[in-house]
């Protein structure tokens, strides 16, 4: 495993790649949409020239070759091999031909990354199927679609898990966070604003080691990004049975001591996993 490498599978507009580069990692980013890939090459021209970013304009699939890929005309984040995903809410879409490659080819060429982020609209499991349990990334995340995703990650050797609601990043399917933990995460994520300063002052009464001012370069995550990864994610790591129980409780609308939303709410969760 390369501790300095991250794979961004499903780069989209590049917000996640930008964060990983900001953190000092080398990145291999994969994006099937040629327009988004072109925009990424323009946005990250310096990082590409410096050898810190490799941008692959292909789609992850079971085998190398060519396939139809659906472009959502109004919301490119919904691009998918699945037309029903690309046309959600009645949005127009059209098919293009894209080159495909399996994740195993990327792993063979660039090595095993420290963190593997996968978000490819309904096909995350195809990428993760190529992960070797004996040589897996330290951390991994995928868009959570079904109970099968829990079993898939466990089969790859992952032992600790978190379900994190995207767009919030501090809303976790786990026993409720303490006030101190929630406040700590808010302080480290907010920019220098009156609210952030009030939170920071309150938190200093609980944990005096918090700095009076945020360090330069603190990252503000844009809506739609995947957010923090690894041990920087909110909440506690849970064993397999507990995290799956929490997610199923949320899906069924059961409280069971967990932080949940109404069963009919639209909840978009990423499943994060750690090897040990």
N, C-alpha and C positions, 0 to 999 in steps of 0.2 A: 504493500500500500504506500502511496505517495502522500505524506502528510501536508504537502503544499498544493495539492490539486483538488479541484472541484469540477464535477460534471453538472452542467445545467441543461437537462434534457427537456426541451420545450422552452426555448429562450424568450419567445414572444417579443415584447418591446425592449427587452434587455435590462429591465430594472433589477432583476435578481443578479444577473451577470455584473452589473455596475457595483452592487454591494460586495460581491465576492472579490472583485478586483480592488475595491476600496480597502478590504480587509487584508490585502497583500497576497491572495491566493492566485495561482495560475488557474485558468479556466478553459475547459473544452465545452463550448456551447453548441447545441444542436437545434436547428430551426428549419422546419419543412417549407414554410411559406417563403418564396423567393423575394417578395417585397419586404418582409420583415427582416430577412437575412441581409438584404442590401442596406436597409436602414441601420442594422446593427454594425455592418462594416464601416459605415460612415460615422456612426456614434463612437465606435471604439477603435478608430483608425490608429491612434497612438498605441493602444495596448496590443493590437495585432502586430504593428511594426516592431514593438519591443519584445515580441514573443511571449507575452503574458496571456494572450487569448488566442485560441484556435476556434474559428467559427465554421461549423459544418452545415451546409445547406442541403440536408437530407432528412428523411423521416425514419424514425426507428420502427422496424418491422421484424418479422420472424426471419426473413431471408433477404439478401441483397437483390436488387432488381428495380422494377418500376411499378408504380401503382397509382390509382386514382386517389386524390386527396381533396377534401371539400373545404373550400374557403368561405367563411361567413363574411358576406360583403360589408356588414355594418358593425361587426364585433369580432375582430380577428382572433381574440382570445379563445373563441369557440371553434376555431379551425380543427378539423378532425377527419380521420378515415371514415367516421360514422356520419352519414348525412343527417340523421335525426338529431345529432348533437349540434352540427353546424347550422341547422335551420331551426333551432329552438325558438320558441315564442313567435314563430312565423317569419323569422328573418330570412331574407333572400341569401342564397349561396350558389356557388358554382364549383365544378370539379376541374382540377388541373392534374397533369401527370407530374409525379415527383420521383426522384431517385430514393431508394430505400437501402437501409443497412441495419443489421442487428447490433444490439449493444455489445455483444461479445467481440465484434470487430473493433469497436472503439477501445474496449478494455485491452485487447491485444496490442493495439497500436500505441496507446498513451499511458497504459498502466491503470491500476486500481486507485480511484480517488479517495480522499479522506471523507468526502461527503458527496452523495449522489442524490440530486434533486430531480424528480421525475414529475412532470405535469403535462401530459399529452392527451388530454380530453378523451377519457374512456379506454385508453390503450396503455396505461401505466404498467399493467401486469405483464405486457409483452416485453417491455424493457427489463423489468426486474426478474423475469424468468431466466435471464442470462447471467445473473449474479451467482457466483460460486460460493457456497457456504464456507468453504475452506479459505477463501481469499476475498472477503467481502469488504466494502467500505465501512469505516468506523461508524458513520451515521448515514441514514437514508431517509428520504421522505417521498410520499406519493399522495395523489389526490384520492381520498377515501370514497369508494363507491359501493362496496359490499363487504359482508363478513368474510368473504374469501380473501380479501386483502390482508387481514390479520394473519390468517394461516399461511399465506404466501411468504410474508416477511419472517414468520417464525421458522418456516422451512429453510430459510436462508441463514439461520443461525442467530437471528436477532432475539434479544431477551427482554429488553426494556422498551416501553412504548409511551407515546403521548398522542392524544387527539386534540388538535388545535384548530379553532374556528378561524378561517382566513378572513382578513379584513379587520380583525381585532387583535389577534396574536397573544392576548393575555386571557382570552376566554378558552378554558381548557376543560375537557371532560375528565374530571378527577375530583376527589374530595375538595371542598372549597379552600381556596388559598387564604392564608392568614392576611390580616390587614397589612402587616409589615411587608410580606412578600409582594402583595399587589402594589403597594406604594413604592417599593423599591423598583419594580419593573417600570412603573409610570415615570419615575424620576429619571431613569437611565434612557428612556426613549423620547422624552419631550425636549423640544428646543428651549432656548432661553426666553420664556414668556412669563408674564405675571403669575399664571397658574402654575407653571413649572417651578417658579421660585417659591411659591407658597407650599407646594408639595415637598420641595427640597428642604425647606425650613422645618416642616412637620416631621419629615423622616429623620432629620438630624437629631431630633429629640429622642428618637428610638435607637438610631444607630449613628453615633457621632462621627464615624469614619467617612461618611459620605462627603465628597468634596463640595465646597460652597458654590462652585461654578462647574458646569459641564465641560469636559475636555473638548478641545477643538476636534472637528471631524466627526462628531456624533451623528449617526445616520438617522434620517427620518424616512421610514418606509412608505412608499407610495401605495395607494389603493390598488389591489390586484396583485401585488408582489407576494412572494412566498414567505417573506419575513425572516426572523432569526432561525438559526439551525443549531443542531447539536445541543450542547449543554446550555446555550444561550436561550433556548426556548423556555416559555413560561411553564410553571407548574412542576410537579414531580414526575419522575419516570415511574411507570407502573408495570407490574408483571402482566403477562399475556392475558390471564383470566380477568384481571381487574379492568384493564382498558377496554377489552371487548364487552364486558358487562356494562361499563359506563356508556359505551356507544349504543349498544342495543337498548339500554334503558332510555336514552335520549330518543332513539328512533321510535320507540313505543310510547313516548310521552310519560314515562314513569319517573318519579322523583328519586327515590331510593338513596337519598343523601347526596346526590350529585347535582351539580349546576347544569340545568337543562333548559331548553326552550320548549314552547308548545310543539306537539308532535307534527303539526301541519306547517311549522315555520320552515323557511328555506335556509338550510344550514349547509355550509360548504366547509368541510373539514379536510385537513391534511393529516395523514398518519405519519408520525416521525418514529424512528426506531434506532436503537443503539445496540451494539453487539454485546457489551458487558458493562 
